[in-house]
Amino acid sequence: MDNKKVLEIKNLIKDYGSRGFHTRVLKGIDFTIYQNDFIAIMGPSGSGKTTLLNMLSTIDKPTQGEILLDGMDITKIKNKELSKIRRDKIGFIFQDYNLLDTMTLQDNIALPLSLNGNDSRRCMEKTDQISRMFGLSDHLNKYPYQLSGGQKQRGAVCRALITDPEIIFADEPTGALDSRSSRDLLECLKTVNDSKRATILMVTHDAFSASYAKDVYILSDGAIRCKLSKGDDRKEFYDRIIDMQASMGGDFA
């Protein structure tokens, strides 16, 4: 593990509703993500996983607490500055890919670089480089409707990585994929993490997906209940995650 702190979460609290009728969804979350970590967040339905992801990825603001991204408290930054942080420091991978149907895969992947003002040569060079890593070189001129779900999701990962963000947030990235495509995607994420190209935080209900992470945080009722760390054996880690899910009960879907 590297020593550089990418994301620090301190006493994170989130309430919904009005005074006297509010619900506390997050109840004082504390943890730190270091450079080149691969973290999975799991928990039963209603545990606060999505709310936590929305806080960390700047989509929503907490009621209380601090979120330090690369040393900056993003809870106190105005929307215009937040847009720049999202563009320069954060990559997103969504369950439904979010590729633009009117653009080729090549243009979809290159879009963040183009929006950042990079010239076309730089965009194409980097797109070619990263697409080779994910086995997409032969598909760059295709449109999303011509691609399989696995190809579209790997393209979405390429798009998230192309600006070399500080951290990538993945929201149920295998949720719409079959088992083989899921495995291929997770192997790709593990490869870019092992090669120190990406720091990843993934929210997932799936123990198999979580077993590719280095650490798994289990949320329940708005608080972190435990942390599991992987050893050398992914299968053994998967079994420990399954055992933890069984001991907690509840619906992890």
N, C-alpha and C positions, 0 to 999 in steps of 0.2 A: 504494500500500500504506500502511495506517495503521501507526503506530508501536507501538500497544498490543499487547503479547504476550498471546495467549490461552492458548497451550499451549507449554511448553518441555520438550523431551525431552533428557535428558542421560545419556549412557553407559548406555543401557538394555540390560540383559542378562536373558535368560530361559533357565533350564535346566530340563529335565524328567528324571525318573528319580532313582535313589538314588546315593549316593557310590560312585564307581568305575564306575558304569554310566549316567552321565548324558549327555544330549544337549543341546548348546547351540543353541537355536533362534534367539535374537536375540543378536547379537554386537557390542554397543556402538553402539546407534542414537543419533544426535544430529541434531535439527533443531528449528526453531521455527516455530510457526504464529501469524501476526498477525491482528488483527481484519480481517474481510472477505476473508481468503484463501479460495480454493477449491482444495484440495489433493486430488490423486488418488494413491493408493498402488497400484502394480502390481508384478507379479513372477511368475516361473514357479511352478507348483504346488510347495508345500513350501518356499517362500522365506521364510515367516514373516509373511505379510500378515495372516492372521486372528489369529495370536498378538499381533502389534503392535496391532491394533484392540482386542483384548480388554484389553490393558494400558492403552491410552489412555482407554478408555471405562469403566474401573473394574470391569470384569467379572472380571479376574484381576490378580494382583500380580506385579511383576517380581522376579527373583532379586537384581538389583542395579540401581542407577541412580535417577534422579529424574524425576518427571512433575509439572511445575508447571502447574496449571490456575488461571488468573487469579491467579497468584502463590502458590498453596497447593500443597504437595507432597502429592498424593493417595495416594502410596504409603505414607504414614505416618498416614493418617487411619483412624479406626475405622469399623466397618460402619454404625453409626447415623448418623454424620456423613456418610458416603459416600452414604447414601440421600437425604439432604437435598441434597447436591450434584447427584446424578442428577436429582432433581426440579426444582431451580432453575436449574441451569447447563448441563445436557446434554439434547440432543434426539437421538432414535434413529430411523433409517429402516431397516427390515429388508426383505430380499428377499421374504418371505412376508407382508408387510403388518402382521400381528399386530393386525388390527381385531377387535373383539368382535362375534360374530355376533348376539348378543341385543340389541344396541344399534343405533340408527339411526346414519347417518354423522354427523349433527349431534352426537349425544351422544358418539360416538367421538372426534371432533375436540375437543370441549369438555372431555373427561374430565380431562386434566392440570390445567386451570384449576379444575375442580370439586374435585379432590383437594387443591388448594392453598388451598381455603376461599373462593374467589371466589363472589359471589352469582350467582344465575341470570341476572340482567339483564346483568351484565358478561360472563358466559360466552357468552350468545347474541349480544351485540354484537360480540365479538371473533371468534366463529365465523362470523358473517355476513360480516364484513370480510375475513377470510382466505380463506373459501371462494369469494368473488367473484374474488379474485386468481388462483385456480386453476381457475376455470370450473366450480365444483361447486354453485353456488347452487340449481340446479334438482333436485339429487339429495340434499339434506340429510335428507329424510324417508324415504329408502330404507335398507334393510338391506344389509350387505355382499354377500349372495348375489344381490342385485338389480343389482349394479354390475359393470362391466367391470374387468379387471385394472388398466388405466391409471387408471380412476377411483378404485379402492381405493388404489393407490399414491399418487396425488395427495392423497387424504384422509389417508394416513399422514404425508405431508409437512406438511400443515396441522396435524396433531396435534403433530408435532415442533416446529413453529415457534411454536405458539400461546402458549407461555410466554416467548418471546423469550430463548432460551438463549444462553449464551456461545458454544457450538459445537454443530454437528450432526454426528453420525457416521452415515454411510450405508454399509451393508454390501451390496454388489452390488445396488443399488436397481433396476436394470433387468433383473436376471437372470430374472425370471418374465414379462417383458413382450414383446409383439411389437415390431417395428421402429418403427411409427408411435407407439405408446404410449410407447416408450422415448424417442423424440425429443421428444414433448410434455413428458414428465417432466423431461428434461434442460434443455429450454428454460425450464421453470418454476424449476428450481434456479438456472440462470444468472441469471434475472430477479431472484430474491430476493437473490442474492449481489451483482449489479450495483447493486441499490437499497440496498445496505448493511444489509439486514435479516438476513443470516445469514453466519456463518463455517462453512465446510463441509470436512470430511475424508471422502473417499469411497474405499472399497476396491473395486476392480473389476479384472476380467480383460480387459475390453473396451476396445479402443483408441478406438472411437467415443465411448463414454461418457467416457473419460479426456480426450478432446480438448476437452470443455466446461470442464475445470478450468483454472486459471491456471498451476498448476505440477504436474508429475508426478514423483514419486519412484519409482525402479525398485529393488525389493529383489531380492537374489539371495543364497542361502545365508546368510540371517540378517543381511545388512548392506546399507546403501544403496549401490548401485553408481553411480548417476548421478541427476541432476535435470535435467528438461527444462522450460523456461519458454515459455509461449505468447506469440507476437507479436500482430499484428493479424489474422492469417488462421487461422481454425480448421482449414480443410482442410490447410494447410501443416503445422500442428501435428500433425494426425492422421497425416500422412505421416511425420513425424519419429518419432512414437511407433511406428508400424509398422516403420520401419527399425531402431529400437532393439530391438524384440522379435525381429526376424529375426537381428540380429547376436548376440543373447544365446542364441538357440535355446531349447529347453525348452518345456514345455507351460504356457501362461499361463491355461488354463481353471481 
